[in-house]
Amino acid sequence: MFFVQKQQSHLQQLLEQTASQQKEHSQKSQQEIKQMSMKTQQDNNVVEQLKTIVAEKEAKVHRLEDEIQQLKLNVSIKGGNLSL
């Protein structure tokens, strides 16, 4: 009888230990998921910021191209007037 009680006590202790380890593992996994989610959100924010910067730079390039084209037209017109 004593052996059975001792064995039951040992099994109960193992069960509690396993449950505790499982809970700890679950909490650690949840924390890692939370950190990964935060990192993903930060990465997404950086991507959006970079897209905005690229769009602004592209718009500036187009404005400069238009300005260059206008200057070429002005030079062409002035050059045409000089030759008259």
C-alpha positions as CSV (number, residue, x, y, z in Angstrom):
1,M,0.0,0.0,0.0
2,F,2.8,2.4,0.9
3,F,4.5,1.7,-2.5
4,V,1.3,2.6,-4.3
5,Q,0.9,5.9,-2.4
6,K,4.5,6.7,-3.1
7,Q,4.1,5.9,-6.8
8,Q,0.9,8.0,-7.0
9,S,2.6,10.9,-5.3
10,H,5.5,10.7,-7.7
11,L,3.2,10.5,-10.7
12,Q,1.3,13.5,-9.3
13,Q,4.5,15.4,-8.9
14,L,5.5,14.6,-12.5
15,L,2.1,15.7,-13.8
16,E,2.4,19.0,-12.0
17,Q,5.9,19.5,-13.2
18,T,4.9,18.7,-16.8
19,A,1.9,21.1,-16.6
20,S,4.2,23.8,-15.2
21,Q,6.7,23.3,-18.0
22,Q,3.9,23.3,-20.6
23,K,2.5,26.5,-19.2
24,E,6.0,28.1,-19.3
25,H,6.6,26.9,-22.8
26,S,3.2,28.3,-23.9
27,Q,3.9,31.7,-22.3
28,K,7.4,31.8,-24.0
29,S,5.8,30.9,-27.4
30,Q,3.2,33.7,-26.9
31,Q,5.9,36.2,-26.1
32,E,7.9,35.2,-29.2
33,I,4.8,35.5,-31.4
34,K,4.1,38.9,-29.9
35,Q,7.7,40.0,-30.6
36,M,7.5,38.7,-34.2
37,S,4.2,40.5,-34.7
38,M,5.8,43.7,-33.5
39,K,8.8,43.3,-35.8
40,T,6.5,42.6,-38.7
41,Q,4.6,45.7,-38.0
42,Q,7.8,47.7,-37.8
43,D,9.0,46.3,-41.0
44,N,5.7,47.1,-42.7
45,N,6.0,50.7,-41.4
46,V,9.5,51.0,-42.8
47,V,8.3,49.7,-46.2
48,E,5.4,52.2,-46.3
49,Q,7.9,55.0,-45.4
50,L,10.2,53.9,-48.2
51,K,7.3,53.7,-50.7
52,T,6.4,57.3,-49.8
53,I,10.0,58.4,-50.2
54,V,10.3,56.7,-53.6
55,A,7.0,58.2,-54.8
56,E,8.3,61.7,-53.8
57,K,11.6,61.1,-55.5
58,E,9.9,59.9,-58.7
59,A,7.6,63.0,-58.7
60,K,10.7,65.2,-58.3
61,V,12.4,63.4,-61.2
62,H,9.4,63.9,-63.4
63,R,9.2,67.6,-62.4
64,L,12.9,68.0,-63.3
65,E,12.5,66.2,-66.6
66,D,9.6,68.5,-67.4
67,E,11.7,71.5,-66.4
68,I,14.6,70.3,-68.6
69,Q,12.2,69.8,-71.5
70,Q,10.8,73.3,-71.0
71,L,14.4,74.7,-70.9
72,K,15.2,72.9,-74.1
73,L,12.1,74.3,-75.8
74,N,13.1,77.8,-74.6
75,V,16.6,77.5,-75.9
76,S,15.3,76.2,-79.2
77,I,12.8,79.0,-79.5
78,K,15.4,81.7,-78.6
79,G,17.9,80.0,-80.9
80,G,15.3,80.1,-83.7
81,N,14.7,83.8,-83.1
82,L,18.4,84.6,-83.2
83,S,18.8,83.0,-86.6
84,L,16.0,85.1,-88.1
